[in-house]
Amino acid sequence: AKNVTAPLPGAGLVTVTIPPGTPDGFFWISTNAASAPEDISKNALDDATARLTEATLVTGYIVELHLFDVFGNASTAALPSPARVTMTYPDAAGDGIVDGTSVRVNSLRLYGLDTAGLLWNLVQNSTLNAGPKTVHADIPHFSFYALGGDDAAESFKGIALSTASIQWKWPAVAGV
């Protein structure tokens, strides 16, 4: 296996473990995919992100992953086994909130982008490891991946309570 690591904006890292037996070629990680995606337009990526309602993506944690053959062409070969994507996250204060965000650490998971449907989907085997402050998942192919979780500011949607005061006077009834 080969590990490729790149810094993420802020204090995080992304590491991709490329499985043994992957065809020879070049591996590319874009850590500025949120502002300059290669495979889809920025508007399409922004629209997909805006439609994600079950999680908030951590700013700066969208990556685009590609494998190219030895001639520089995008590889369409299947991976011989899943690759692993690992992202580190900062929580220097230890308050359970990713630094610089309102995303809860205990809810962090990896999301993959369905580029055909432009939908972010939870990567089902996504695993949080709070000790080293990482989230990892085994992925079947290279595409867009992002770190996301519950937004602490939105996780309690309170019910607005109010009181109504109605005043009336019963008419006097004779004999009662």
N, C-alpha and C positions, 0 to 999 in steps of 0.2 A: 504494500500500500504506500502511496505517496501523499504527504500532507502539504497543502498549499495554504498559507495564512496571509491575510491582508488586514490592515487597520480599517476600522469603521470610523466615520466622523464621531468625534467625542472620545470616549475612553474604551470602546469595545474592539473586539477582533472577530473576524470570521475565519474559520479553518474548514477546508474541504478535504476530506480523506478520499482519495481516488482509489478504487479497488484494484487489486492485482488483476492482470489480464485485460485491463482497459487498452483498447487499440492505441498504438503510438500516435503521438501528436502533441498538441499544445492545449493547455488549460488556461482559461481566462476568467478572472473575477472582476466585475465592475462593482465598486462600492459607492459609486455615484449614480446608480440606476434610477433613483427617485427623480433626479434632475436631468439625466441624459440617458434614457434607456436606448438600447440598440435594436431589439426585436420588435418593439411596438412604439407607438408615439407616446410622448409625455402626456398628452391629453387622455389617451386611452388608459394609461397607468393611473393617472389622477382620478379618472371616472371609476375605475375598478376599486381604488382605495376609498373613494367617497361612498361606494355602495356597500362596503364592509360595515355591517352594523353590530356583529357579535363580538368585535374586538377593536382595539385601537392599535395601529402599528406604531412602533417606537421610531421616532424621527431619526433618520440617518441609518436605519437598519434594514433597508431594502437592498438586496444584492441581485445581480444578474450573473449567471454562471453559464459558460460555454466550453465545449470541447471541439477542437479543430483537428483535422487529420494532418499528416506531415506536409501536405501541399497547401495548408491554410484554409481549406474548405470546412464549413461547419460539418461536424461528424454526425451522421444519422445512425451510427452503429449503437446497438443496445449495450448498456453497461453489463459486464459479466456478473455483477452482483451490485447491491445498492451502494451508493456513495454516502458518506456521512457529512452533514453540515453541522458545525458547532459555532454558536455565537456566544461571546461573553457579554456581560452587561454590567454597568456600574451601579452600585448601591453603597457608596462610601459611608453614608450616615447610618447604614444598617436599619433604616426605617421601613423597609419593605416596599419602597417605591423606587423605580428606576430613576437614577439621577437625571435632573433636567426635564422630567416628564411627570405625569400623574398616573402612570401605568403601574399596577400592582405586580410586584415580583412573583408572588405565589401563583399568578395566573399566566405567566409567560409561556408561550408556545410558538412554534414555527408555523408559518403559513406559506403555501405555495400558490402561485398565480396560474390559473388556467388561462393561457393567452388567447385561446380561441373564444371562450365565453367571457373573458375579462372579469373573472371572479376570483377572489382570494379564498382559498380553502384551507382549513386546518390540516396540517400534516399529522395524520392519526398517531404515529409512533413518536411524536414530539415529547421530549423528556426534559424536565427542569432538574438541575442539580445545583441546589442552593449553596453547597460548600464552596466549590470553585467559581460560583456565579456564572454558570453556563446553561445553555439550552441546546440540545442536539436532536437530530432526526436523521434516519436513514431514508434516502430518496432514490427513486428509480431512474430519474433522468435529470438533466440540468435545465434550469429555467430561472424564473424569478422566485426568490424566497425572502421572507421578512420575519422579523421578531414582532410579536404582538401580544396583547393581553387586555385585561379589564382596566378601564379607566376609573381610578378611584373617585374622581369628581363626578362620574356618571353612574357609578355602581349603586348609589342609593337615589332612587327617583322617588322622592317623598310625595306624599299625598297632601295636597293643600287642604287644610282643615279650616273651616270657618263656622261661625255661628250666625244664626238668623234670629232676629228678635221680631216677634209679631205681637202687636198689642191690640186688644179688642175689649169691648165692653158688652156684656150680655144685657139684653134689654130686661127691664124689671118685668116679672111675670106675677100677675095678681094671684094671690092665694098660695104661693109657693114659699 
